[in-house]
Amino acid sequence: MRAVVLHEFGPAENLTYETWPDPVAGPGQARIAVRAAGVHFVETVMRRGDASDMAPPLPELPSVFGGEVAGVVDAVGPGVDPAWLGRSVVASRSEPGGYAELSVAAVDALHEVPDGLGYESAVSMVMTGATAMGLLDVAQLTSDDVVLVTSAAGGIGRLVVQYAAEIGAVVIGAAGGPDKVEAVWELGADLAVDYNEPGWTDLVRERLDGRSVSVVLDGVGGEKSAAAFGLIGDGGRYVVIGWSSQEGFEPDADVVEERGISVTNALLRLIEHPEDGPEHERRALEAAAKGELVPAVQTFPLAEAAAAHAAMERRETTGKVVLVP
């Protein structure tokens, strides 16, 4: 088969498209002819060889990245019901990674792709959508909230904006660049702002006309997070849902205590409770199949995985990045 292989940690161009041995389904596993493979931002961190508490352990090299795949079962291992053959499935934990034409996954980790949901949308929801579900469970948004979502045009951010708008909260989406801002408007946000522009927080204050942000769902980190945190009213909540800028931000402890602001790293909480993953995956796929949440997908050919990584690192992508063999 053809696969994208990393032989040495480093820049995106270290990902090479080459011939790789076909995987064999072992006991309890199914092999999937991949139709779509998800790319996760954390994989760009791992590719560089950066160790982080927010990232999985670095793999042994050479390695095929990507754990999110959707496709058709073309072989099953010992002890697996042959009725799986020919089924359209999606999984978030595959081996080797999904950056390949073939991948294997434990049958227990498979979900059948719901009717009417394409492979690209299914692979977008099985991890990114599931993560959004888990983060929203932690955030506990209500219709009374004034919600500010940073990195609002990203894969998770878009789903969070849709959900918050659907429940009737006031939703402010912050993203970088006019195209991404336009995408946030289209998701149903009450206000979309470009946080690359100076004075964006003033626009938010003007639009709220005396109201305060009650919860920030922060997916970016760094100076933009600091600015967003400054918009939270007394007794509000600051919830970390990502760190796309790879820049740290830690709210001042004295300010947090004085103003009664709660701080929660929802992303870390999900990492610490992987047992909740399958249920989050099921709910995410169901929500997408019903049209309640609609993922945005940006596709790249499998052979151009390096370009996909580079575009993500430059923050030039919108929504979920998916490789198509």
N, C-alpha and C positions, 0 to 999 in steps of 0.2 A: 504494500500500500504506500501511498504518499502521506507524509506527515511533516509538521513543522517541529524542528528539533533545536534545543538549546545545548550547545556543547561547552560554552563558557559564559559565565555571568558577565553582564555588561550592557551596552547600548542595544537598541531595538534591532539593528542590523545583524546582531548575533543570532537571531532566529533564522534558521535556514530551512528551506523547503526541499525535502529529499526523500529517497526511498527508505522505508523503515520496515522491520519485520511485522507481518500480520499478527495481531494478538489472537490468542486461543481462549475461548470461554472455559473457565475451570468449573469445579463443582459449585453449584448455586449461582452461576453467572450466565448472562446472555451477552452475545456479541451484537453490536449495533452498527449497521451501515449508516454512517453519519450523514445527515442532511443539513444540519445546522449546529454550530458549536459556539457557545457563549464565551466572550472575553470579559474578564473581571479586572477592574482597576488594580486590585492587589497583585495581580500577576505581573504587572509592569514593575512593581516594587521587588517582587521575588526575582524577576529576570535580571535585574541589576545586581542582585546578590545582597540587597539591603535586609538586614535582620530587624524585625519590629515586633512589639507585643501585639500589634493590630494585624499581623500577617501570619500565615501558616509557616511552619518550619521550612527552611530552604531545602529543595530536593537534591538528591545525588544526580550528578551529570554523567552522561547526557540525559536529557529529560524532555518529554513531550508535555507541555502545559495544558491546562484547561480541564475543568471537571464537569462542565455543563454540556450535555449533548442531547440532540433529538434526532430520531431517524427510525429505521425499520430493523427489527430483530432478524438477523440472517443466520444465526447459529445459537445453540444453547449447550451448556455444559452438562456434565453428569448430574443426574437427580433433578433436572429442571423439566417441567412440563413442556412437551413440544408444541403445545397450543400457543406458546408465546411466539413461535415462528411467524413472521409476516406482520406482526402487530406494530403499529406506530406508537413509539414510546418516547419518553423524555426522562432524563436522570441528571442529578446534580453531583454525583460522585462516580466518575468513570475512570477506567484504567486501560491503557495509558490515557493521558489527557485527551480532551476533545479536539485538539488541533491536529486532526488526523481523519483519514477516510473510514477507519474502523476503530471501534473502541469497545471495551467490555465493562459491564457493571453488574453488581449483585442484583438478582431478580427482586429482592426485597426493596431495592432502592428505585425501582422503575415505577413510573406512572404512565398509564395509557394517555395518549394525547386526546383531549376531549374533542368531540365532533365540532367542526367548524373553526378549530384553532390550528393555524399553520405551524410548521416546524419552527420557523424563526420566532414567532410569538411565544410558542411553548417554551423554547430554550431561554427566552428572555425572562419568563415568569418563574421558572423552576428554582432559580437562585435569587436573582435580583428582585423578582416579585415576592418571593418567600421572605427575603430579608426585609422588604418594605412592610410586609404584614407583621413580622415580628417587631420591627421598630415602632409601628403604629400601636401595637398592643402595649408597648412600654409607655408611649407618649400619652395615651388615653385622651385624645382630642374630643372636644364636645362642640356643639353648635354655638356655644357662648365664647369660644376662643377667638382671639386675633392671632393668627398663625403666620410667622415669617419662616419661609423655607429658603435656605441658601443652596447653591448648586441645583437650582430648581429645574434646570433643563436636562439634568443627568438621568440615568436610568432609574434610580431610586427616587430622586427628587420629583420627577414627573408623576410618578405613581402617588407620592405623598400629596402633591398639589391636587390631583384629581380626587383623592379620598377626602381631603379637608374641604374642598369645594362642595362635594356631594353631601356631606353631613351638615352643611350650612354655616361653617365657620367663615370668618373674614380671612381671606388668604392673600398674602403678599409673597410673590415669588421673586427671588433675586438670582440673576444669572449674568454671565459675561458676554457682551456683544449684542448687537441689534437683532441678529437672527435668533439667538437663544431667547432673548426677551420676547420676541414675537411669538415663539413657540410657547412660552409660559402664558401669555395672554390667551392663546388658543385653548389652553387646558382649563380655562375657567377661573383663573386668578382674578381677584378684585383689583390688584395692582401688580404690575410687573416692572422691575427696575433693573438697570444695568449697574452691577456693583463694581465694574471697572471705571465708572465715571465718578469723579469727585462730587460730593454732595448728595449721594443717593439716599443717605439716611434722612436728609432734610425733606426729600420728596415723600418718604414714608411718613414722617411726622405730619407733614402738611395734609396728606391724604387721610390720616387717621383723625385729624381735627380734634385733638385733645385726648383721644383714647390711646392706650398703651398696648404694645405687643404683649400678649399673655404667655406665648410659648414660641421659642425659636427652635426649629428643627435644623440643625447645622450640619451640612454635608461638605464643608469646604476647608475650614481651619485658617489659621494665620490672622492677618490684619482684618480681613473681611469678617471673620468670626467675632473679633473684638468689636467691630462696628455694629454688628448685628446684636451682640450681647448688650450694648449700650442702649438699645431700643426697648429692652424688656422692662415692664413696669414692676413695681413692688409686688412681691408674692408670686412672680411669674416663674416659668420653667425654661431651663436651657437644656436641650436634649441633643447629644451628639449622634448623628446618623451616618457620618462619613468624614473623610479628610482628603478630598480630591486635590487640594493644593499641596499636600504633604508637609504643610507648615503647622507647627503646634500652636495651640492656644489654651491657656489655663485661666479661667476667670479668677479675679482677685478674691481671695478668701474673705477678706474683711468686707468687701462690697457685697458678696453673696450673703454673708451673715446679717449685715446691717439692713439689707433690703429684703430679706426673706425669700431669696431666689433659690429654687432647687436646681441642682446640677446632676444630670444623669448621662452616663455614657451608654446609650442604648446599644450601640454596635458591639461594645465589649461584653455587655450582658448576653447578647445573642451568641457570641463566640464561646462564652462560658457555659451555655446550655444547648449543646448540639442536639440533645434528645428531642427538642421541640421542632427541629427542622422538618421532618416529614409532614407534620400537620400544617405547618406554614406553607409548604409546597403545595399540598392538596388545596388549601384555601385560595392560594394565588392563582393556580390553574383554573379553578372553578370561577373565580371572579373575572378572569380574562375571557373564559368561554361564554359567560353571561353578558359580556360587554361592560361590566361595572368598572373595570380598570383596563386601559388600553395602552400597552407598551409602545414606545417609539423604538424603532429598530434601524440601525445603520449597518449595512452589510459590507463586508470586504471578501474577496475571494480568499480561500484558504492559503493559496500561494503568496498572498500579500499580508500575512499576519504581522510581519515586521512593520509595514506601513500602518496597520491598525494600532499597534502599540505606540508608534511614534505620534500618531494623531491624538491618541488618548492623553499622552504625556504633554502635548501642546495644548490640551483642552480644546481641541477643534471638533470633537465629536458631540453628537446630540443623541441622547437616549442610550439604549443598549447596543453595544458593538457585537456583531455576530459574524462568524466566519462561515462561508459556504463552500464546501468541497466542489 
